[in-house]
């Protein structure tokens, strides 16, 4: 959402509203709120836009082009008012904090969590972040304020593939982040991606074993998508890896549309299914 004349973030190509608090509150009363249930606990929930923008440059990610690279948040007061309205008027006590990296601005997270605790609300909330933007003290504070689930981008167990994506992350740091969340009694939603450059059948096999030993609570597996403007997308088009014939095929949750050297799109689709089965059909998980 933007208006003519709004300030443009330096380095970005599209205007955006500098002060997110000027955005109107969502008209949730127009929705059948009882239909929206958090899958892991069956509790009614709603999305709450907390922040926009991501300063990182992961080669496969479209978020910086959607929201800009400059990270900006709503004020804590704005968010508290919106949560209070959801509880008072709609009886919604579950929230999915919608942003790219929730814990990127640590002082903001501390202020928000302490304010929620001070109000004594019986709420639950979930969000997503990076493993290198976490610490044990912050996670325990988040848990006290009602955080029950956090998503974490893991992608692969192969350090070489991670390095090639510009994610600026290590496999050991990811494991440390998962373990810290588990120690804070926060459930972990692990996000994996198959089909990035450097992927092979062997790297997939290792990632499957890694996912089960990491032992998150939930797991999602995506196919790498060559989004326009991303470094991966440009690379895939220049080298003739893209197999899609329609923009409708560009779907992170859909079938693979990239033939990177070392693994075919059909093998990527099969690998995703194998990872799901290996993780969720383990006797210990069942």
Protein Blocks (a to p, Z undefined) as FASTA:
>chain_A
ZZehiacdehiabdcdfblmlpccddfklpcfklpccfklopacddddfbgcjfbfcfkb
cklmmnojadcdddfklmmmmmmmmmmmnopabdcdddfblmlmmmlmmmmmmmmmmnop
acdddddddfklccfklmmmmmmnopabdcddekpacfklmmmnonopafklmmmmmmmm
mmnopacdddddehiahiafklmmmmmmmmmmnopabdcdddddddehiaklmmmmmnop
afbfbfklmcfklccfbdcehiafklmmmmmmmmmmmmmmgfklZZ
